[in-house]
Amino acid sequence: MSIEDKNAIYNVIFKRRDVRSFLPDPISPEIIDRVLTAAHHAPSVGFMQPWNFILVSSTQIKERLAWAAEKERQALAIHYEEERAGHFLSLKVEGIKQAPLTICVTCDPTRGGSHVLGRNSIPETDILSVACAIQNMWLATCAEGLAMGWVSFYKKNDVRDILQIPPHIEPVALISIGYTNEYPSSPILEQVNWEKRRSVQKLIFHETWGK
Ligand SMILES: Cc1cc2nc3c(=O)[nH]c(=O)nc-3n(C[C@H](O)[C@H](O)[C@H](O)COP(=O)(O)O)c2cc1C
């Protein structure tokens, strides 16, 4: 790999951000195709490729998804004590209605049969594989000059009902994609003093846990 290629990869890794504010400008189908092809080239346990992508651009369906996310956001506030609950409720945690496109990324645990190589030991490796595909989408959208937000605030059955997803399929993520004029230079949760990046050196052990 050339130095330029190497730098390009690290650049996109460090530049990529979770975004929750979008412009209404449409995205060309060719770009969406490239992003989904990048997703489809992610690693997966036993090469099971457990993902599907439901592309939602209908305002009506996006409004219903936004309702499911808003309901969950309100419900989750009970986990925090007074001041933190107020801070939590002030956070913008999704941009579903703003973004021109929402992609529901799903996981089919039955794909590849009951003995997918490697999945017998750790069943959740199917969901982990889908997360790898989503990270590829995140990097690809960033390289395309697009913004992407991962929304996980919802009850899975609400999303199943709205998108007519069968009961055995897991709706892993609602992904908002669009252009933005507010691409953050650091994580939004860091900017609003919710959480900060830990020192990687403190997370690395040598030989055994804690050392
Ligand atoms: C599995 C997963 C679920 C997430 N769910 C949400 C979410 O529901 N709402 C939201 O605003 N951000 C969500 N995020 C984005 C994180 O808040 C974000 O990645 C983190 O704050 C670090 O910021 P960065 O992605 O810009 O580096 C999620 C991220 C991951 C990996």
The ligand as an SDF file (V2000), in Angstrom:
LIG
                    3D

 31 33  0  0  0  0  0  0  0  0999 V2000
  -23.6340    0.9060   18.5640 C   0  0  0  0  0  0  0  0  0  0  0  0
  -23.7730    2.4100   18.5370 C   0  0  0  0  0  0  0  0  0  0  0  0
  -25.0000    2.9870   18.8220 C   0  0  0  0  0  0  0  0  0  0  0  0
  -25.1480    4.3840   18.7930 C   0  0  0  0  0  0  0  0  0  0  0  0
  -26.3830    4.9280   19.0220 N   0  0  0  0  0  0  0  0  0  0  0  0
  -26.5380    6.2720   18.9480 C   0  0  0  0  0  0  0  0  0  0  0  0
  -27.8230    6.8750   19.1210 C   0  0  0  0  0  0  0  0  0  0  0  0
  -28.8420    6.2210   19.2950 O   0  0  0  0  0  0  0  0  0  0  0  0
  -27.9170    8.2100   19.0600 N   0  0  0  0  0  0  0  0  0  0  0  0
  -26.8100    8.9980   18.8420 C   0  0  0  0  0  0  0  0  0  0  0  0
  -26.9500   10.2170   18.7980 O   0  0  0  0  0  0  0  0  0  0  0  0
  -25.5940    8.4590   18.6600 N   0  0  0  0  0  0  0  0  0  0  0  0
  -25.4390    7.1210   18.6990 C   0  0  0  0  0  0  0  0  0  0  0  0
  -24.2030    6.5650   18.4810 N   0  0  0  0  0  0  0  0  0  0  0  0
  -23.0510    7.4460   18.1960 C   0  0  0  0  0  0  0  0  0  0  0  0
  -22.1510    7.6570   19.4040 C   0  0  0  0  0  0  0  0  0  0  0  0
  -22.7640    8.5190   20.3190 O   0  0  0  0  0  0  0  0  0  0  0  0
  -20.8180    8.2460   18.8990 C   0  0  0  0  0  0  0  0  0  0  0  0
  -20.2160    7.2860   18.0700 O   0  0  0  0  0  0  0  0  0  0  0  0
  -19.8610    8.5820   20.0400 C   0  0  0  0  0  0  0  0  0  0  0  0
  -20.3820    9.6240   20.8000 O   0  0  0  0  0  0  0  0  0  0  0  0
  -18.4740    8.9900   19.5270 C   0  0  0  0  0  0  0  0  0  0  0  0
  -18.5890   10.0320   18.5680 O   0  0  0  0  0  0  0  0  0  0  0  0
  -18.0250    9.8900   17.0980 P   0  0  0  0  0  0  0  0  0  0  0  0
  -18.7570    8.7380   16.4530 O   0  0  0  0  0  0  0  0  0  0  0  0
  -18.3100   11.1930   16.4270 O   0  0  0  0  0  0  0  0  0  0  0  0
  -16.5610    9.5850   17.1990 O   0  0  0  0  0  0  0  0  0  0  0  0
  -24.0320    5.1970   18.5030 C   0  0  0  0  0  0  0  0  0  0  0  0
  -22.7990    4.5970   18.2080 C   0  0  0  0  0  0  0  0  0  0  0  0
  -22.6650    3.2270   18.2130 C   0  0  0  0  0  0  0  0  0  0  0  0
  -21.3280    2.6090   17.8640 C   0  0  0  0  0  0  0  0  0  0  0  0
  1  2  1  0
  2  3  1  0
  2 30  2  0
  3  4  2  0
  4  5  1  0
  4 28  1  0
  5  6  2  0
  6  7  1  0
  6 13  1  0
  7  8  2  0
  7  9  1  0
  9 10  1  0
 10 11  2  0
 10 12  1  0
 12 13  2  0
 13 14  1  0
 14 15  1  0
 14 28  1  0
 15 16  1  0
 16 17  1  0
 16 18  1  0
 18 19  1  0
 18 20  1  0
 20 21  1  0
 20 22  1  0
 22 23  1  0
 23 24  1  0
 24 25  2  0
 24 26  1  0
 24 27  1  0
 28 29  2  0
 29 30  1  0
 30 31  1  0
M  END
$$$$
